[in-house]
Amino acid sequence: LSTYFEAVSCIEVLVERIEQDILDPGHTQCMDDLRLLLRSTSRLRRILAGHRALFTGLARPDFRPDDGEEPRR
């Protein structure tokens, strides 16, 4: 998960840079940054696709590894 958060952080920085560039009329590198952002998010989605079943299982309401013998109300 730490790798995921690092990747998302990099994407957030790139989004902020694109937003600033869009507002600056003299800056024309927006499209290159946007292409990089799209490639980065596509790569992250492909990486996470293999873990989707695991995260779905962890998110289930009946997944309670710390419950022991007592059921939750």
C-alpha positions in Angstrom: 0.0 0.0 0.0 2.9 2.4 0.6 3.8 2.1 -3.1 0.2 2.9 -4.0 0.3 6.0 -1.8 3.6 7.2 -3.3 2.2 6.8 -6.8 -1.0 8.7 -5.9 1.1 11.4 -4.3 3.1 11.8 -7.6 -0.1 11.9 -9.6 -1.5 14.6 -7.3 1.6 16.8 -7.7 1.3 16.4 -11.5 -2.4 17.4 -11.4 -1.5 20.5 -9.4 1.2 21.4 -11.9 -1.2 21.0 -14.8 -3.8 23.1 -13.0 -1.3 25.9 -12.5 -0.1 25.6 -16.1 -3.6 25.9 -17.5 -4.1 29.2 -15.6 -0.8 30.6 -17.0 -1.5 31.8 -20.6 2.3 31.8 -21.4 2.8 28.1 -20.5 2.2 25.5 -23.2 3.5 22.3 -21.7 0.0 21.3 -20.4 -0.6 18.7 -23.0 2.7 16.9 -22.3 2.0 16.9 -18.6 -1.5 15.6 -19.3 -0.2 12.8 -21.4 2.2 11.8 -18.6 -0.7 11.9 -16.1 -2.8 9.7 -18.3 0.0 7.2 -18.7 0.7 7.2 -15.0 -2.9 6.6 -14.0 -3.3 3.9 -16.6 -0.2 2.1 -15.3 -1.5 2.4 -11.7 -4.8 0.9 -12.6 -3.1 -2.0 -14.3 -1.0 -2.6 -11.3 -4.0 -2.5 -8.9 -6.2 -4.7 -11.1 -4.5 -7.8 -9.9 -5.2 -6.9 -6.2 -8.9 -5.9 -6.7 -10.2 -9.3 -5.5 -8.1 -9.1 -2.3 -9.3 -5.5 -1.5 -12.9 -6.5 -2.2 -12.5 -9.4 0.3 -11.0 -7.2 2.9 -13.9 -4.7 2.5 -16.6 -7.3 3.0 -18.7 -6.7 6.2 -18.2 -10.3 7.3 -14.4 -10.0 7.2 -13.5 -9.6 10.8 -10.1 -11.1 11.6 -9.9 -9.6 15.1 -13.4 -10.7 16.3 -12.4 -14.0 17.9 -15.4 -15.9 19.1 -17.7 -13.0 19.8 -19.9 -11.8 17.0 -20.4 -8.0 16.5 -23.8 -6.5 17.0 
